[in-house]
Amino acid sequence: MHESMRVQRRLWVLERVGSWLLLLVVLLTLLGLFSKGLLSSVEASGAQGRLHVDYERFLRNGATSTLVIDVKGAPGETLRLDLEGEMLEGGTLESIHPQPATGATHRGTGMSLQLRPDAQGHARIHFSMRADGVGLYRSRVHGGGEVVDLSQFIYP
């Protein structure tokens, strides 16, 4: 039987490239490209720092994630928080903690909440959401006179 070294060398190169690609995928997975991790966790703030949002950039369909929003305002006054965009279209809101003072729909696809701040005018709210969609979803959070844009990708 005759062996072709030229074909064998090509196969060896292909094996090495495949091994490096597999290693790259594993490394990106560990860093959070496909779920929670360094590449996925995002902390976004408004220009003056009165609005701060922690969320996951990459989600899996059916998985639960937490969205944490901090809003600062004047002590003693109720804070308004508006969420608009596609975030609620790509997921199901499972819980809000602590419960807002009031809540209403906002511009058809969003929600508007009135929050009770502490004595220093600070309010923190946690949203537990389950991703139901697939693809890229863009949203916007308004609070404390500032705006933060969110972008999330949901894998199938």
Secondary structure, 3 states (H helix, E strand, C coil): CCCCHHHHHHHHHHHHHHHHHHHHHHHHHHHCCCCCCCCCEEEEECCCCCEEEEEECEEECCCEEEEEEEEECCCCCCEEEEEEECCCCCEEEEEEECCCCEEEEECCCEEEEEECCCCCCEEEEEEEEEECCCEEEEEEEEECCEEEEEEEEEEC
